[in-house]
Amino acid sequence: MSGHVLLRTLRETQVLVCHPQDADGDELVRHLRRIGCPVPHVWPPPRPIPSDIDVVFLLFDRSRKPAVEEGHPGFALVAVIDYEDPSMLDVLIDADVRGVVTKPVRPFGILSTLITARVAHKYEARLHQKVAKLEETLRSRRDIEKSVRILMAAQAISEDAAYQMIRREAMQKRQSMAVIASSIIAANSVFERFAGSAARDAT
């Protein structure tokens, strides 16, 4: 996405400033509004952060641990800080911030910080979605393979015949093969429990 397109989309970016209403907080809000973003200004930070927020500018200071959700998957976090030392750097890393604004707040750098934080967060969200889809695909394949083995043992049939049986059932019921496979695995688990209980009772 080009810089010009990003600038045009800023008016749709929901920004929240969590900072005391002092000179630095007011300067940050003024500049973000000049950029074109709708910007509520609150302190202390709300819990939870509203679900429609895209970017949060949050004060990190010496006296308090930043009050944000673990992982904050719904928004990009930008830290507002007035000092740097190893302990603060550890806090910023642990909080998974996407950008930093230093105090005293100056307009220079706020636009680029906002854009890069938003882009990085959206990119990471897309990666998480791809990983989740891949994990679901792998789970489905494992379930299908397991259900094939169950049918092979129960029906004394070949691997291909068991696979085709699952496929036909999925087509007839208009469900995915993964759903049919899960049903076979669940039914087999119940059967094994009953069989084990019956064997114990017999002894």
N, C-alpha and C positions, 0 to 999 in steps of 0.2 A: 504494500500500500504506500503511495507516494505521500510526501509531506503535505502537499496541497490538499489531498483528500482527507488526511488526518486533521488538518486545521478546520476543514468544513464540518467534520463530525464532532468537534469539541462541544458545540452547542447541545449535542445529545448526550454528552458525558455527564453523569451525575456525580458531583464532587461534594464531599463532606469535610469541613475543617473542624477538627477537634483540638481546640487551643483556647486558653483563657482569652477573654475579650480585652486584650491590651494592645499596645502599639504594634507589636509583631503580628498578633492574630489579625488585627484590622488590616494591616498592610497586605498580608497574604490573601485575605478575602477580597480586598479591593482589586488586586492584580488578577486573581482568577476570574473575577466578574468582568474585568476589562477584556480578558481573553474571550469571554462569551459563555462561560460555564455558569449554570445555576448553582449557587454555593450556600447551603445552610452553615451557620457558624454556631457551634455548641461547645459547652464545657460544663461538667465533665463528659467524657465519651458515653454515648448511649450503649446499653447492653440489651439485646444484641444490636449490631449495626443494621440499619434498615436494608432490606433485601434489594432495593432498587439502586443502591449506591455502587458506583464503579470504582472510584478512587477515594481513599481517605488520607488526608494530611493530619497526622497525629503527633502531638507534642510528646517527646521522650525526654524526661528530666531526671535529675539525680534522686528525687524524693519518692518516685513511684514507679512501679512496674507498669508498662503500657497495658491498658485494659482492652485487649482485642481477642477475638475468638481464636482458638487454636487452629493454625493453618489458614484462617480467614480465606476460604476458597472463593467467596463471592466478590471480592474486591481487591484492588491493588493497594498496598500500603506504602505511603511515603512518610518518612520520619522527619520531624522538625526538631533539631537539636541545637544546643548552645555550647557544647564542648565535645571533644573527642579524646578518649583514652581507651586502653585495652578492654576495660569492663563494658564501656558503652558499645564498642564494636561487637563484643560478644552478644550483647542484648539485641543489636540490630540484626545480626546474623540469625539469632534464634527466632526473632520475630518475622523473618523472611520479608524484609522490606524491599521495595522495588525502586526506591530513590530516597535521596536525603536533601533537605533544605536546611541551611545553617542560619542561625540567628547572630546578629540582627537580620531580619528578613529584608531582602532586596529583590526587586523585580527580575533582575538578570538570572536566568537559569530556571525559573519556575515553569515556563512553557515547555522547555525541553525535558525537564524532569517529569512533568505531567504526561507528556506524550510517550516517552520511553517507558514509564511505569505502566501505562495502560497497554501499550503494545506487548511488553514482556509478559504481563499477566494474561492477556488473551492468548498469546502463543502457548504459554504453559497450560492453560485450560484446554486448548485443542490437543496438546500432547497427552494430557490426562484422559481425555475422551478416547483417543486412539488406543492408549494402553488398556483402558477398560474394555473396549471392544475386542482387542486381541485376547485378553484374559478370558472373556466370555466365550470366544470362539474356541480357545483351548479347553475350557471346561466342558463345552458341548461335545467336542471331539472325544475327550476322555470318557464322558458318559456314554456316548454311542459305542465306543470300543468295548467298554465294560458290559453294556447290554448285549452286544453281539456275543461276547464270551458266555454270558448267562444263557442265552438262547441255544448256543452251540452245545452246551453241557446238558441243558434240560431237554432239548429236542433231538439230540444226536444228529445235528445237521452241520453242513459246511459253513465256513465263515461268510462266503458270498450269499448263501441261502438265508442265513440269519440277518445279514445286512438288508437284503431285499425284503424280508418279512417286516422289518422296522420301517423301511421306506414305504411299502404298500400301506401299512397301518397309518403312517403320517399323512399320506395322500388321501386316504379314505376319511380320516377325521379332520382333515384340513388343519393339521398342526405341524409344527416343526419336528424333525427327527429327534432333536434334543429333548423335546417335551415327552415324546414317546419313550425315549431311552430312560429318562428320569422315572417315568411310571414303572418301567420294567425293573429298574434297580430298586425302587421302593417296594414293589410287590415281592421281589426276591428276598429283600431284607426281612419283611414280615414272615415270609415262608420259612426262612432260616431260623428265626426266633421261635416259631411254633415247633419246628422240627427239633430244635435243641431242647425245648421244654418237654416235648413228648419223650425224647430219649432219656432225659433225666428222670422223668416219672416212671419210665419202664424199668429203670435200675433201682 
